[in-house]
Amino acid sequence: MKKSEVMGAVAELIDFVKQQIRIDLSEALSQGRIELSKDELKKVCHYAESSVTTSFIKASSQIENAIEK
């Protein structure tokens, strides 16, 4: 598998994780397991997704290095 294919697959995984965070937090809100306003939920989702993206960007070189070995 080429490096670009692996990185593409990892990027898709990261997108899935971000979508699942949004879904899980929305479900928790609707089920009363967390108490947030809709605006607060949007902010929490934004920060969580941003954190996942930033972490992926910072760690992507480690993935690329492992592929090249």
mmCIF file of the N, C-alpha and C atoms, coordinates in Angstrom:
data_MODEL
# 
_entry.id   MODEL 
# 
loop_
_atom_site.group_PDB 
_atom_site.id 
_atom_site.type_symbol 
_atom_site.label_atom_id 
_atom_site.label_alt_id 
_atom_site.label_comp_id 
_atom_site.label_asym_id 
_atom_site.label_entity_id 
_atom_site.label_seq_id 
_atom_site.pdbx_PDB_ins_code 
_atom_site.Cartn_x 
_atom_site.Cartn_y 
_atom_site.Cartn_z 
_atom_site.occupancy 
_atom_site.B_iso_or_equiv 
_atom_site.pdbx_formal_charge 
_atom_site.auth_seq_id 
_atom_site.auth_comp_id 
_atom_site.auth_asym_id 
_atom_site.auth_atom_id 
_atom_site.pdbx_PDB_model_num 
ATOM 1   N N  . MET A 1 1  ? 0.845   -1.182 0.000  1.00 0.00 ? 1  MET A N  1 
ATOM 2   C CA . MET A 1 1  ? 0.000   0.000  0.000  1.00 0.00 ? 1  MET A CA 1 
ATOM 3   C C  . MET A 1 1  ? 0.890   1.246  0.000  1.00 0.00 ? 1  MET A C  1 
ATOM 4   N N  . LYS A 1 2  ? 0.558   2.205  -0.819 1.00 0.00 ? 2  LYS A N  1 
ATOM 5   C CA . LYS A 1 2  ? 1.329   3.441  -0.911 1.00 0.00 ? 2  LYS A CA 1 
ATOM 6   C C  . LYS A 1 2  ? 1.067   4.343  0.286  1.00 0.00 ? 2  LYS A C  1 
ATOM 7   N N  . LYS A 1 3  ? 2.053   5.197  0.567  1.00 0.00 ? 3  LYS A N  1 
ATOM 8   C CA . LYS A 1 3  ? 1.928   6.131  1.682  1.00 0.00 ? 3  LYS A CA 1 
ATOM 9   C C  . LYS A 1 3  ? 0.680   6.994  1.534  1.00 0.00 ? 3  LYS A C  1 
ATOM 10  N N  . SER A 1 4  ? 0.407   7.456  0.321  1.00 0.00 ? 4  SER A N  1 
ATOM 11  C CA . SER A 1 4  ? -0.760  8.319  0.106  1.00 0.00 ? 4  SER A CA 1 
ATOM 12  C C  . SER A 1 4  ? -2.060  7.560  0.378  1.00 0.00 ? 4  SER A C  1 
ATOM 13  N N  . GLU A 1 5  ? -2.088  6.270  0.062  1.00 0.00 ? 5  GLU A N  1 
ATOM 14  C CA . GLU A 1 5  ? -3.284  5.466  0.336  1.00 0.00 ? 5  GLU A CA 1 
ATOM 15  C C  . GLU A 1 5  ? -3.494  5.283  1.835  1.00 0.00 ? 5  GLU A C  1 
ATOM 16  N N  . VAL A 1 6  ? -2.398  5.010  2.536  1.00 0.00 ? 6  VAL A N  1 
ATOM 17  C CA . VAL A 1 6  ? -2.484  4.838  3.990  1.00 0.00 ? 6  VAL A CA 1 
ATOM 18  C C  . VAL A 1 6  ? -2.932  6.135  4.651  1.00 0.00 ? 6  VAL A C  1 
ATOM 19  N N  . MET A 1 7  ? -2.321  7.236  4.251  1.00 0.00 ? 7  MET A N  1 
ATOM 20  C CA . MET A 1 7  ? -2.677  8.519  4.860  1.00 0.00 ? 7  MET A CA 1 
ATOM 21  C C  . MET A 1 7  ? -4.124  8.891  4.534  1.00 0.00 ? 7  MET A C  1 
ATOM 22  N N  . GLY A 1 8  ? -4.573  8.549  3.320  1.00 0.00 ? 8  GLY A N  1 
ATOM 23  C CA . GLY A 1 8  ? -5.970  8.791  2.969  1.00 0.00 ? 8  GLY A CA 1 
ATOM 24  C C  . GLY A 1 8  ? -6.912  7.983  3.837  1.00 0.00 ? 8  GLY A C  1 
ATOM 25  N N  . ALA A 1 9  ? -6.559  6.718  4.078  1.00 0.00 ? 9  ALA A N  1 
ATOM 26  C CA . ALA A 1 9  ? -7.383  5.860  4.928  1.00 0.00 ? 9  ALA A CA 1 
ATOM 27  C C  . ALA A 1 9  ? -7.406  6.370  6.361  1.00 0.00 ? 9  ALA A C  1 
ATOM 28  N N  . VAL A 1 10 ? -6.267  6.822  6.849  1.00 0.00 ? 10 VAL A N  1 
ATOM 29  C CA . VAL A 1 10 ? -6.205  7.371  8.212  1.00 0.00 ? 10 VAL A CA 1 
ATOM 30  C C  . VAL A 1 10 ? -7.035  8.655  8.293  1.00 0.00 ? 10 VAL A C  1 
ATOM 31  N N  . ALA A 1 11 ? -6.968  9.495  7.281  1.00 0.00 ? 11 ALA A N  1 
ATOM 32  C CA . ALA A 1 11 ? -7.770  10.727 7.264  1.00 0.00 ? 11 ALA A CA 1 
ATOM 33  C C  . ALA A 1 11 ? -9.260  10.398 7.285  1.00 0.00 ? 11 ALA A C  1 
ATOM 34  N N  . GLU A 1 12 ? -9.666  9.360  6.562  1.00 0.00 ? 12 GLU A N  1 
ATOM 35  C CA . GLU A 1 12 ? -11.069 8.929  6.587  1.00 0.00 ? 12 GLU A CA 1 
ATOM 36  C C  . GLU A 1 12 ? -11.462 8.450  7.979  1.00 0.00 ? 12 GLU A C  1 
ATOM 37  N N  . LEU A 1 13 ? -10.559 7.727  8.634  1.00 0.00 ? 13 LEU A N  1 
ATOM 38  C CA . LEU A 1 13 ? -10.803 7.277  10.001 1.00 0.00 ? 13 LEU A CA 1 
ATOM 39  C C  . LEU A 1 13 ? -10.985 8.466  10.935 1.00 0.00 ? 13 LEU A C  1 
ATOM 40  N N  . ILE A 1 14 ? -10.136 9.464  10.793 1.00 0.00 ? 14 ILE A N  1 
ATOM 41  C CA . ILE A 1 14 ? -10.229 10.663 11.630 1.00 0.00 ? 14 ILE A CA 1 
ATOM 42  C C  . ILE A 1 14 ? -11.564 11.369 11.391 1.00 0.00 ? 14 ILE A C  1 
ATOM 43  N N  . ASP A 1 15 ? -11.999 11.462 10.148 1.00 0.00 ? 15 ASP A N  1 
ATOM 44  C CA . ASP A 1 15 ? -13.300 12.071 9.849  1.00 0.00 ? 15 ASP A CA 1 
ATOM 45  C C  . ASP A 1 15 ? -14.430 11.285 10.504 1.00 0.00 ? 15 ASP A C  1 
ATOM 46  N N  . PHE A 1 16 ? -14.331 9.962  10.473 1.00 0.00 ? 16 PHE A N  1 
ATOM 47  C CA . PHE A 1 16 ? -15.340 9.125  11.125 1.00 0.00 ? 16 PHE A CA 1 
ATOM 48  C C  . PHE A 1 16 ? -15.368 9.391  12.625 1.00 0.00 ? 16 PHE A C  1 
ATOM 49  N N  . VAL A 1 17 ? -14.202 9.476  13.248 1.00 0.00 ? 17 VAL A N  1 
ATOM 50  C CA . VAL A 1 17 ? -14.121 9.743  14.687 1.00 0.00 ? 17 VAL A CA 1 
ATOM 51  C C  . VAL A 1 17 ? -14.792 11.077 15.016 1.00 0.00 ? 17 VAL A C  1 
ATOM 52  N N  . LYS A 1 18 ? -14.522 12.095 14.215 1.00 0.00 ? 18 LYS A N  1 
ATOM 53  C CA . LYS A 1 18 ? -15.125 13.412 14.454 1.00 0.00 ? 18 LYS A CA 1 
ATOM 54  C C  . LYS A 1 18 ? -16.642 13.366 14.304 1.00 0.00 ? 18 LYS A C  1 
ATOM 55  N N  . GLN A 1 19 ? -17.136 12.658 13.295 1.00 0.00 ? 19 GLN A N  1 
ATOM 56  C CA . GLN A 1 19 ? -18.586 12.517 13.116 1.00 0.00 ? 19 GLN A CA 1 
ATOM 57  C C  . GLN A 1 19 ? -19.201 11.772 14.290 1.00 0.00 ? 19 GLN A C  1 
ATOM 58  N N  . GLN A 1 20 ? -18.507 10.734 14.765 1.00 0.00 ? 20 GLN A N  1 
ATOM 59  C CA . GLN A 1 20 ? -19.037 9.941  15.872 1.00 0.00 ? 20 GLN A CA 1 
ATOM 60  C C  . GLN A 1 20 ? -19.078 10.748 17.161 1.00 0.00 ? 20 GLN A C  1 
ATOM 61  N N  . ILE A 1 21 ? -18.098 11.608 17.378 1.00 0.00 ? 21 ILE A N  1 
ATOM 62  C CA . ILE A 1 21 ? -18.115 12.489 18.551 1.00 0.00 ? 21 ILE A CA 1 
ATOM 63  C C  . ILE A 1 21 ? -19.377 13.347 18.532 1.00 0.00 ? 21 ILE A C  1 
ATOM 64  N N  . ARG A 1 22 ? -19.648 13.955 17.382 1.00 0.00 ? 22 ARG A N  1 
ATOM 65  C CA . ARG A 1 22 ? -20.830 14.808 17.252 1.00 0.00 ? 22 ARG A CA 1 
ATOM 66  C C  . ARG A 1 22 ? -22.111 14.000 17.506 1.00 0.00 ? 22 ARG A C  1 
ATOM 67  N N  . ILE A 1 23 ? -22.201 12.816 16.930 1.00 0.00 ? 23 ILE A N  1 
ATOM 68  C CA . ILE A 1 23 ? -23.383 11.963 17.105 1.00 0.00 ? 23 ILE A CA 1 
ATOM 69  C C  . ILE A 1 23 ? -23.547 11.563 18.571 1.00 0.00 ? 23 ILE A C  1 
ATOM 70  N N  . ASP A 1 24 ? -22.461 11.105 19.180 1.00 0.00 ? 24 ASP A N  1 
ATOM 71  C CA . ASP A 1 24 ? -22.532 10.647 20.571 1.00 0.00 ? 24 ASP A CA 1 
ATOM 72  C C  . ASP A 1 24 ? -22.913 11.773 21.528 1.00 0.00 ? 24 ASP A C  1 
ATOM 73  N N  . LEU A 1 25 ? -22.341 12.956 21.319 1.00 0.00 ? 25 LEU A N  1 
ATOM 74  C CA . LEU A 1 25 ? -22.679 14.086 22.191 1.00 0.00 ? 25 LEU A CA 1 
ATOM 75  C C  . LEU A 1 25 ? -24.123 14.537 21.969 1.00 0.00 ? 25 LEU A C  1 
ATOM 76  N N  . SER A 1 26 ? -24.577 14.530 20.737 1.00 0.00 ? 26 SER A N  1 
ATOM 77  C CA . SER A 1 26 ? -25.968 14.901 20.448 1.00 0.00 ? 26 SER A CA 1 
ATOM 78  C C  . SER A 1 26 ? -26.941 13.906 21.089 1.00 0.00 ? 26 SER A C  1 
ATOM 79  N N  . GLU A 1 27 ? -26.611 12.623 21.003 1.00 0.00 ? 27 GLU A N  1 
ATOM 80  C CA . GLU A 1 27 ? -27.460 11.606 21.631 1.00 0.00 ? 27 GLU A CA 1 
ATOM 81  C C  . GLU A 1 27 ? -27.463 11.745 23.149 1.00 0.00 ? 27 GLU A C  1 
ATOM 82  N N  . ALA A 1 28 ? -26.306 12.003 23.723 1.00 0.00 ? 28 ALA A N  1 
ATOM 83  C CA . ALA A 1 28 ? -26.219 12.183 25.174 1.00 0.00 ? 28 ALA A CA 1 
ATOM 84  C C  . ALA A 1 28 ? -27.069 13.369 25.614 1.00 0.00 ? 28 ALA A C  1 
ATOM 85  N N  . LEU A 1 29 ? -27.055 14.435 24.830 1.00 0.00 ? 29 LEU A N  1 
ATOM 86  C CA . LEU A 1 29 ? -27.876 15.604 25.143 1.00 0.00 ? 29 LEU A CA 1 
ATOM 87  C C  . LEU A 1 29 ? -29.353 15.264 25.057 1.00 0.00 ? 29 LEU A C  1 
ATOM 88  N N  . SER A 1 30 ? -29.758 14.607 23.995 1.00 0.00 ? 30 SER A N  1 
ATOM 89  C CA . SER A 1 30 ? -31.182 14.302 23.810 1.00 0.00 ? 30 SER A CA 1 
ATOM 90  C C  . SER A 1 30 ? -31.680 13.285 24.834 1.00 0.00 ? 30 SER A C  1 
ATOM 91  N N  . GLN A 1 31 ? -30.792 12.448 25.362 1.00 0.00 ? 31 GLN A N  1 
ATOM 92  C CA . GLN A 1 31 ? -31.178 11.462 26.369 1.00 0.00 ? 31 GLN A CA 1 
ATOM 93  C C  . GLN A 1 31 ? -31.033 11.988 27.790 1.00 0.00 ? 31 GLN A C  1 
ATOM 94  N N  . GLY A 1 32 ? -30.607 13.231 27.923 1.00 0.00 ? 32 GLY A N  1 
ATOM 95  C CA . GLY A 1 32 ? -30.491 13.851 29.240 1.00 0.00 ? 32 GLY A CA 1 
ATOM 96  C C  . GLY A 1 32 ? -29.281 13.406 30.038 1.00 0.00 ? 32 GLY A C  1 
ATOM 97  N N  . ARG A 1 33 ? -28.325 12.786 29.386 1.00 0.00 ? 33 ARG A N  1 
ATOM 98  C CA . ARG A 1 33 ? -27.123 12.348 30.099 1.00 0.00 ? 33 ARG A CA 1 
ATOM 99  C C  . ARG A 1 33 ? -26.132 13.484 30.308 1.00 0.00 ? 33 ARG A C  1 
ATOM 100 N N  . ILE A 1 34 ? -26.243 14.535 29.504 1.00 0.00 ? 34 ILE A N  1 
ATOM 101 C CA . ILE A 1 34 ? -25.465 15.754 29.708 1.00 0.00 ? 34 ILE A CA 1 
ATOM 102 C C  . ILE A 1 34 ? -26.420 16.938 29.602 1.00 0.00 ? 34 ILE A C  1 
ATOM 103 N N  . GLU A 1 35 ? -26.052 18.016 30.252 1.00 0.00 ? 35 GLU A N  1 
ATOM 104 C CA . GLU A 1 35 ? -26.889 19.211 30.231 1.00 0.00 ? 35 GLU A CA 1 
ATOM 105 C C  . GLU A 1 35 ? -26.104 20.358 29.613 1.00 0.00 ? 35 GLU A C  1 
ATOM 106 N N  . LEU A 1 36 ? -26.465 20.674 28.389 1.00 0.00 ? 36 LEU A N  1 
ATOM 107 C CA . LEU A 1 36 ? -25.860 21.777 27.660 1.00 0.00 ? 36 LEU A CA 1 
ATOM 108 C C  . LEU A 1 36 ? -26.936 22.429 26.810 1.00 0.00 ? 36 LEU A C  1 
ATOM 109 N N  . SER A 1 37 ? -26.743 23.706 26.527 1.00 0.00 ? 37 SER A N  1 
ATOM 110 C CA . SER A 1 37 ? -27.608 24.333 25.531 1.00 0.00 ? 37 SER A CA 1 
ATOM 111 C C  . SER A 1 37 ? -27.127 23.870 24.160 1.00 0.00 ? 37 SER A C  1 
ATOM 112 N N  . LYS A 1 38 ? -27.936 24.093 23.149 1.00 0.00 ? 38 LYS A N  1 
ATOM 113 C CA . LYS A 1 38 ? -27.517 23.695 21.798 1.00 0.00 ? 38 LYS A CA 1 
ATOM 114 C C  . LYS A 1 38 ? -26.276 24.471 21.366 1.00 0.00 ? 38 LYS A C  1 
ATOM 115 N N  . ASP A 1 39 ? -26.189 25.748 21.761 1.00 0.00 ? 39 ASP A N  1 
ATOM 116 C CA . ASP A 1 39 ? -24.994 26.538 21.439 1.00 0.00 ? 39 ASP A CA 1 
ATOM 117 C C  . ASP A 1 39 ? -23.756 25.966 22.126 1.00 0.00 ? 39 ASP A C  1 
ATOM 118 N N  . GLU A 1 40 ? -23.913 25.582 23.395 1.00 0.00 ? 40 GLU A N  1 
ATOM 119 C CA . GLU A 1 40 ? -22.791 24.990 24.124 1.00 0.00 ? 40 GLU A CA 1 
ATOM 120 C C  . GLU A 1 40 ? -22.365 23.675 23.481 1.00 0.00 ? 40 GLU A C  1 
ATOM 121 N N  . LEU A 1 41 ? -23.337 22.888 23.062 1.00 0.00 ? 41 LEU A N  1 
ATOM 122 C CA . LEU A 1 41 ? -23.028 21.621 22.394 1.00 0.00 ? 41 LEU A CA 1 
ATOM 123 C C  . LEU A 1 41 ? -22.243 21.865 21.111 1.00 0.00 ? 41 LEU A C  1 
ATOM 124 N N  . LYS A 1 42 ? -22.659 22.859 20.340 1.00 0.00 ? 42 LYS A N  1 
ATOM 125 C CA . LYS A 1 42 ? -21.940 23.186 19.104 1.00 0.00 ? 42 LYS A CA 1 
ATOM 126 C C  . LYS A 1 42 ? -20.495 23.560 19.407 1.00 0.00 ? 42 LYS A C  1 
ATOM 127 N N  . LYS A 1 43 ? -20.293 24.348 20.468 1.00 0.00 ? 43 LYS A N  1 
ATOM 128 C CA . LYS A 1 43 ? -18.940 24.758 20.843 1.00 0.00 ? 43 LYS A CA 1 
ATOM 129 C C  . LYS A 1 43 ? -18.109 23.559 21.280 1.00 0.00 ? 43 LYS A C  1 
ATOM 130 N N  . VAL A 1 44 ? -18.686 22.694 22.098 1.00 0.00 ? 44 VAL A N  1 
ATOM 131 C CA . VAL A 1 44 ? -17.963 21.511 22.566 1.00 0.00 ? 44 VAL A CA 1 
ATOM 132 C C  . VAL A 1 44 ? -17.584 20.633 21.372 1.00 0.00 ? 44 VAL A C  1 
ATOM 133 N N  . CYS A 1 45 ? -18.528 20.415 20.465 1.00 0.00 ? 45 CYS A N  1 
ATOM 134 C CA . CYS A 1 45 ? -18.242 19.613 19.274 1.00 0.00 ? 45 CYS A CA 1 
ATOM 135 C C  . CYS A 1 45 ? -17.137 20.247 18.443 1.00 0.00 ? 45 CYS A C  1 
ATOM 136 N N  . HIS A 1 46 ? -17.210 21.553 18.277 1.00 0.00 ? 46 HIS A N  1 
ATOM 137 C CA . HIS A 1 46 ? -16.190 22.254 17.500 1.00 0.00 ? 46 HIS A CA 1 
ATOM 138 C C  . HIS A 1 46 ? -14.806 22.053 18.121 1.00 0.00 ? 46 HIS A C  1 
ATOM 139 N N  . TYR A 1 47 ? -14.691 22.249 19.436 1.00 0.00 ? 47 TYR A N  1 
ATOM 140 C CA . TYR A 1 47 ? -13.398 22.109 20.094 1.00 0.00 ? 47 TYR A CA 1 
ATOM 141 C C  . TYR A 1 47 ? -12.903 20.669 20.065 1.00 0.00 ? 47 TYR A C  1 
ATOM 142 N N  . ALA A 1 48 ? -13.803 19.712 20.234 1.00 0.00 ? 48 ALA A N  1 
ATOM 143 C CA . ALA A 1 48 ? -13.411 18.301 20.191 1.00 0.00 ? 48 ALA A CA 1 
ATOM 144 C C  . ALA A 1 48 ? -12.916 17.934 18.794 1.00 0.00 ? 48 ALA A C  1 
ATOM 145 N N  . GLU A 1 49 ? -13.662 18.333 17.766 1.00 0.00 ? 49 GLU A N  1 
ATOM 146 C CA . GLU A 1 49 ? -13.267 18.041 16.398 1.00 0.00 ? 49 GLU A CA 1 
ATOM 147 C C  . GLU A 1 49 ? -11.947 18.729 16.047 1.00 0.00 ? 49 GLU A C  1 
ATOM 148 N N  . SER A 1 50 ? -11.794 19.954 16.490 1.00 0.00 ? 50 SER A N  1 
ATOM 149 C CA . SER A 1 50 ? -10.562 20.693 16.239 1.00 0.00 ? 50 SER A CA 1 
ATOM 150 C C  . SER A 1 50 ? -9.372  20.007 16.918 1.00 0.00 ? 50 SER A C  1 
ATOM 151 N N  . SER A 1 51 ? -9.580  19.517 18.122 1.00 0.00 ? 51 SER A N  1 
ATOM 152 C CA . SER A 1 51 ? -8.524  18.820 18.850 1.00 0.00 ? 51 SER A CA 1 
ATOM 153 C C  . SER A 1 51 ? -8.117  17.537 18.132 1.00 0.00 ? 51 SER A C  1 
ATOM 154 N N  . VAL A 1 52 ? -9.091  16.791 17.638 1.00 0.00 ? 52 VAL A N  1 
ATOM 155 C CA . VAL A 1 52 ? -8.798  15.558 16.901 1.00 0.00 ? 52 VAL A CA 1 
ATOM 156 C C  . VAL A 1 52 ? -8.018  15.884 15.630 1.00 0.00 ? 52 VAL A C  1 
ATOM 157 N N  . THR A 1 53 ? -8.445  16.907 14.918 1.00 0.00 ? 53 THR A N  1 
ATOM 158 C CA . THR A 1 53 ? -7.752  17.303 13.687 1.00 0.00 ? 53 THR A CA 1 
ATOM 159 C C  . THR A 1 53 ? -6.316  17.733 13.976 1.00 0.00 ? 53 THR A C  1 
ATOM 160 N N  . THR A 1 54 ? -6.139  18.555 14.987 1.00 0.00 ? 54 THR A N  1 
ATOM 161 C CA . THR A 1 54 ? -4.803  19.033 15.353 1.00 0.00 ? 54 THR A CA 1 
ATOM 162 C C  . THR A 1 54 ? -3.912  17.871 15.766 1.00 0.00 ? 54 THR A C  1 
ATOM 163 N N  . SER A 1 55 ? -4.461  16.950 16.526 1.00 0.00 ? 55 SER A N  1 
ATOM 164 C CA . SER A 1 55 ? -3.689  15.776 16.946 1.00 0.00 ? 55 SER A CA 1 
ATOM 165 C C  . SER A 1 55 ? -3.276  14.933 15.748 1.00 0.00 ? 55 SER A C  1 
ATOM 166 N N  . PHE A 1 56 ? -4.177  14.771 14.798 1.00 0.00 ? 56 PHE A N  1 
ATOM 167 C CA . PHE A 1 56 ? -3.854  14.014 13.577 1.00 0.00 ? 56 PHE A CA 1 
ATOM 168 C C  . PHE A 1 56 ? -2.718  14.694 12.819 1.00 0.00 ? 56 PHE A C  1 
ATOM 169 N N  . ILE A 1 57 ? -2.813  15.993 12.671 1.00 0.00 ? 57 ILE A N  1 
ATOM 170 C CA . ILE A 1 57 ? -1.775  16.724 11.942 1.00 0.00 ? 57 ILE A CA 1 
ATOM 171 C C  . ILE A 1 57 ? -0.422  16.565 12.637 1.00 0.00 ? 57 ILE A C  1 
ATOM 172 N N  . LYS A 1 58 ? -0.424  16.672 13.963 1.00 0.00 ? 58 LYS A N  1 
ATOM 173 C CA . LYS A 1 58 ? 0.832   16.543 14.705 1.00 0.00 ? 58 LYS A CA 1 
ATOM 174 C C  . LYS A 1 58 ? 1.398   15.128 14.638 1.00 0.00 ? 58 LYS A C  1 
ATOM 175 N N  . ALA A 1 59 ? 0.522   14.128 14.593 1.00 0.00 ? 59 ALA A N  1 
ATOM 176 C CA . ALA A 1 59 ? 0.971   12.728 14.614 1.00 0.00 ? 59 ALA A CA 1 
ATOM 177 C C  . ALA A 1 59 ? 1.185   12.147 13.230 1.00 0.00 ? 59 ALA A C  1 
ATOM 178 N N  . SER A 1 60 ? 0.757   12.838 12.192 1.00 0.00 ? 60 SER A N  1 
ATOM 179 C CA . SER A 1 60 ? 0.834   12.261 10.847 1.00 0.00 ? 60 SER A CA 1 
ATOM 180 C C  . SER A 1 60 ? 2.264   11.942 10.426 1.00 0.00 ? 60 SER A C  1 
ATOM 181 N N  . SER A 1 61 ? 3.216   12.706 10.892 1.00 0.00 ? 61 SER A N  1 
ATOM 182 C CA . SER A 1 61 ? 4.609   12.410 10.530 1.00 0.00 ? 61 SER A CA 1 
ATOM 183 C C  . SER A 1 61 ? 5.051   11.079 11.123 1.00 0.00 ? 61 SER A C  1 
ATOM 184 N N  . GLN A 1 62 ? 4.525   10.723 12.285 1.00 0.00 ? 62 GLN A N  1 
ATOM 185 C CA . GLN A 1 62 ? 4.865   9.426  12.881 1.00 0.00 ? 62 GLN A CA 1 
ATOM 186 C C  . GLN A 1 62 ? 4.320   8.289  12.025 1.00 0.00 ? 62 GLN A C  1 
ATOM 187 N N  . ILE A 1 63 ? 3.115   8.476  11.504 1.00 0.00 ? 63 ILE A N  1 
ATOM 188 C CA . ILE A 1 63 ? 2.525   7.457  10.632 1.00 0.00 ? 63 ILE A CA 1 
ATOM 189 C C  . ILE A 1 63 ? 3.351   7.336  9.363  1.00 0.00 ? 63 ILE A C  1 
ATOM 190 N N  . GLU A 1 64 ? 3.694   8.475  8.770  1.00 0.00 ? 64 GLU A N  1 
ATOM 191 C CA . GLU A 1 64 ? 4.492   8.467  7.545  1.00 0.00 ? 64 GLU A CA 1 
ATOM 192 C C  . GLU A 1 64 ? 5.846   7.813  7.765  1.00 0.00 ? 64 GLU A C  1 
ATOM 193 N N  . ASN A 1 65 ? 6.483   8.100  8.900  1.00 0.00 ? 65 ASN A N  1 
ATOM 194 C CA . ASN A 1 65 ? 7.781   7.485  9.212  1.00 0.00 ? 65 ASN A CA 1 
ATOM 195 C C  . ASN A 1 65 ? 7.644   5.978  9.363  1.00 0.00 ? 65 ASN A C  1 
ATOM 196 N N  . ALA A 1 66 ? 6.576   5.518  9.971  1.00 0.00 ? 66 ALA A N  1 
ATOM 197 C CA . ALA A 1 66 ? 6.373   4.075  10.151 1.00 0.00 ? 66 ALA A CA 1 
ATOM 198 C C  . ALA A 1 66 ? 6.153   3.397  8.791  1.00 0.00 ? 66 ALA A C  1 
ATOM 199 N N  . ILE A 1 67 ? 5.486   4.066  7.876  1.00 0.00 ? 67 ILE A N  1 
ATOM 200 C CA . ILE A 1 67 ? 5.240   3.506  6.551  1.00 0.00 ? 67 ILE A CA 1 
ATOM 201 C C  . ILE A 1 67 ? 6.554   3.357  5.780  1.00 0.00 ? 67 ILE A C  1 
ATOM 202 N N  . GLU A 1 68 ? 7.426   4.333  5.940  1.00 0.00 ? 68 GLU A N  1 
ATOM 203 C CA . GLU A 1 68 ? 8.679   4.360  5.187  1.00 0.00 ? 68 GLU A CA 1 
ATOM 204 C C  . GLU A 1 68 ? 9.698   3.345  5.672  1.00 0.00 ? 68 GLU A C  1 
ATOM 205 N N  . LYS A 1 69 ? 9.512   2.811  6.863  1.00 0.00 ? 69 LYS A N  1 
ATOM 206 C CA . LYS A 1 69 ? 10.485  1.841  7.414  1.00 0.00 ? 69 LYS A CA 1 
ATOM 207 C C  . LYS A 1 69 ? 10.357  0.501  6.754  1.00 0.00 ? 69 LYS A C  1 
# 
